[in-house]
Each structure stands twice: as C-alpha cells, then as structure tokens.
C-alpha cells in the first residue's frame, strides 16, 4: 500500500500559538518543527505497522515544518513546490492522510483557526465548506484515493469525519474558544483563537501511531469503508475574505465544468459587489 501524508504544523500538540511556533522568525520555531516531525514519525511507524509498503511525506506548511534531520528514514519527503493542487497526490496512491492539521476558518472550539491564511472567512465547493484538509480531500476524491487518517486538533477531526466518513481520526489538542468572528479583520482574527488544551507530545505520538496502524489495516481489509460527499459537476467554488490592512473585505466565485482539481488551481475571480 502506497500512502501520501500531507503535513501542516498548527495542529500538532504543543504548538501553542502561530507567530512564536510556526514562523521561521519565531522564538520556538525549531522546537515546533521537532514536535511536528515526531508526530509524523509516529504516523509513519503506524502506517508501516498496519501494512503500508511506501509512504511519501509532503511538507505542506507554508514556511516549512519538517525537520528532515530527524524524519523517519523509511519515507520519501517532498515540499509542496509550485505545482499546485493536489500537491503530489495521484491515482497511484492507495490512501491519503494528514498530520498536524488545523480546522478551517470559522470553526468553533478550534485553535490557530484559518484556511490558508487568516484572511479567509469561508471557502466552499458546491456549497460544502472546506479548509486545507478539505481541499486535499476533494482532490483525492477526484483521483479515487480514500482519505484514511486525519491527525490534529479535535475540531479538525470533526471536520474530517463529516467530509470523509470512515476516516480514522486522532485528536491531540482541543481549542476552547468559540468563533462567530466574521466581523474581525485579518490581524484581529489571527490573534483571536490562540487558547487550547494540549495532550503531552509523547502521548499524542502514541495515539497517532496506533491510529495510523488502524487506518492502514482498515484500508487493506475494507477499502470501501472510506467515503466522500456525492459531488456532481459543474464544480463551483465560492470564497469570502476579511478586510486585510487597507484591502476591503471581498468575495469570489469561480466554476469549472468537470474538475475539482482544476477549479482549485484557478485564480479567484472577485464577485460583483452586492447592490
């Protein structure tokens, strides 16, 4: 079984805030990379334990989140690069999973909440609200690759379970603040959702290892137990954005007749202002 693992950083246990832990100039950035990479290694161990024969790890954090010096030796590693969605995933993979992922913008009881950046209010395809996990999952849907494992904050696990029924989820922390903050500008939203309860990193890693092994075994024994929403073309993407500095809040609307992946790679077309 060949598995692609997409990683982010904000959803890992012990990542306490955005600026100090996941940005290269943050005072705890190196420690943040170490925490994430240990979770990745735990997932890799579990996947191989459960029957995987090849694991490709894609570093999906914008600034880079994987410490390759301590990355498990049995994996192939890559950066997202400039190729766009689906970030190296193709139909040769038997499963897709994610580690260190956070929930989408606007999610209650989530931590460091955002989609791509803190300027998003919402992103949707055919009226299904999605975040970064959802963007990959819908690409995987088009390619016929099941989403087997989602690890990160508890709110992300709920999000993954709703979008991809049957996915194995592992929660390593829980945001404790409500949302309903559509009126905030980008900078204020960036600072608004920084409270969470975290599992100890070693406990988080052990849960991830067990969850990954369970997901791999489930994929091998009952591959049809993983699901996706029933989406039909044409595919319509809508987005709403916050005020960002001097740039006013705005919305976008785009459509593709037959491909979710192509739609994901299209630039945003601003919607006409509402009269």
N, C-alpha and C positions, 0 to 999 in steps of 0.2 A: 504493500500500500504506500502510495506516494502522497505526502501531505504538505501543503503550503501553510506556513504560520505567519500571519501578519502581526507585527508588534506595534504598540504605541507605548506611552510612558506614564501618562497621567493616571491611569487606572491601577497601577501597581501599589501594593501595600507599602506604607512608609513614605510615599511621595506626598508630602504634607501641603505643598502649595505649588503654584505654577512657576513663578519667577525665580525662586531660590533653587528648585529641584530639577526643572526640565529645560532650562535655558542655559546655553554654554557659558554665559557670564554669571550664572547663579552660584552662590557660595557652596551649595550641596549638589551641584550637577554631577560630579564624578560619582558620588555616593548614590545618586538617583539611578545612574546607568548601571551601577553594580546591583542595586535592588532589582531592577527590571531584568537584567541578564540572568540572575539567579532564578527568577520565575520562569524565564524562557527555558533555561536548562532543565528545570523541574518538568515542564511540559514536554520537552524533547525526550527526557528519560521515560516519562509515562507513555508517550506515543510509541516508542520502540518496544517498551514492555508489553503494550497491547497489540503488537503485531505490525506496526509500521516498518517499512523497509527503506524509506527515504524521506527526509524532512528538509525542506527549504525554508529558511527563516528570512523574512523580509523586514528590515528595519524601517518601520513606517512613521517614526516620529520625525517631525519636520526638521529639528536640529540634530537628529541622530540620537538614538537611545541605547544602542547595544554596545557593550564593552567587549570587543572581539577578543581581547586578551584572555577572557575567562569564559567565552562562549563554548558550549559543548562541542567536542571535537568531531562528532559524527554528523554534523549538519553542514549544509551548504548555505552561505549567507549572502544576501544582496541588499542594496539600498533601493528605495523606490525608483530613483532615477527620473528621467524626463519623459518616459514613455506613456505616462498617464494611466488611467484605469485599464485593465484590472491589476496593475502592479505585479506582473509576472505570472499571475494565475492563468492557466489554460486548461483545456479539456483532458490533458494527460494526467492531471492530479485526481486522486480519488477522494480527497477531502480538503476542506479549508478550515482553519481555526484562527483564533486571535488570543493574544496575551497582553495584559497591561492596558486594556481598553477602557475608555470612559463613556458615559452616556451622552446622548445627543442634547443639543441646545434645548432649553425649556423644560428639562426633566426635573420633577420634584425629587427631593432627597437624593441628589447626586452631587458629585464632588469635582471641582475644577470643570464645571459644565461648559461644553462648547461643541460645535461642529466645525471642523477645520480651523476656525479661529473664533474669537469671542464676538465677532460682528454679526453672526447668524442669529436670527430669531427662529427660523424653521426652514427645513429643506424637505421636499416631498416628491415622490414619483407616483403618478396615478393616485394621488390623494393619500398615499401611505407615507407618514412622516418617518424620516430616516436620519441617522447620523453617520459617523465614519464607519461603524460596523455595518450599518445597513447598505452603504454604498458598495462595500466589498461583497456583502451577501447577495445583493441583487445582480452584481456582475457574475458571481458564482452560479446563481440561478440560471442565467442565460447560457452559461457554459456547461450546465448539467453537473456541477460539482456541489455536493452537500456541505453545509456548514455543520461541523461536528462538535466544536468546542468553543466556548466563549468564556474567557477569564478576565476579571477586572472588578470594578465596583458593583455593588449589589444592583443598582439601578440599571447598569448595562446588562446584567444577567436577565432582568425582567424584560428589557427591550429585545434582547436576542431571542428569548423564549417566545415572545409574541410574534416576531418576524419569521423565525425559523423553527417551527415546532419540532421537538425531538432533539434539539441541540443540547449537549451536556454543558452545564454552566458551573462556574466556580467563582464565588464572591469572596473577595479578600479585604474589602472595606465597605463602609456604608456612609454616604453623605447624610447630613442631618438637617439641612436647610431646604425649605420649600422654594419653589420658583415663582411663576407668575410675574416675571420681571421684564416683560416685553417693552416697558417704557424706558428702561435704562439704556444709556449709550454704551458703546463698546468698552470703554475703560472702566465704567462703573460695574458693568456685568462681569468683567474679568476679575474684579475684586470681590464679587458678591457671594460666591459659592465655594468657600475655602474651608469649611468645617466638616470633619468626618471622623468616624471611629474605625481604626485600622486593626487588622489581625497582626500578631507578631510575624515578621517576614519568614521565619523558619516554618511556622505553622501554615502560612499561606502557601509556601512552596510545596509542602507535603500534600496539602489538599489539591493543588494543581496537578502534581504528579499522579495522584490517584484518579482525578477527574479525566486527565488525558488518557490514561490507560483504559478507563471505562469507555471513553469515546471511541478509541481505536478498536476495541473489542466489539463495540456496538456496530461500528461501520463494517467490520469484517463479517459479523454474524447476521445483521439485519440492515443492510444498506438502505432499504426503502423506508426505514423508520424515521428518516430525516425529511423535513418538509420545508416548503416555501409558500408565500402567497400566490394566488392564481392571478397573474398579471397578463393582460392582453394588450397588444398594440392597437393604436399608436401609444407611445410612451410619452407622458407629459411630465416635465419637471417644473416645479414652482419653488421659489425661494423668497424669503423675506429677510431683510438686513437692517441692522440697527444704525442709528446715527454713529458715525465714526470720525471723530475730530470735526473738521469743517464739512465733511460729506454728509448730506442729509440721509435719513432712512429711505430705503428704496426696495423695490420688489422686482422679480424676474420671472419670465415664463418662456419655456422652450419645449419643443416637441420633436420626436423622431418617429418615423413610420414603423420601424421594425427592430431597433436595437437599443437595449438599455445601456450597454457599454458605450456605444456611440453617443448617446444622449449625455452620459456622464462626462464625456470628454469635450462636449460643446461649450463654448463660452456662454456666459449668462447674457441674456437679452433683456434689458430693462423693460418692465411693463409700463404701459402708459399710465400716467397719474390718474387716480380716481377723481372724477369731477365732483 
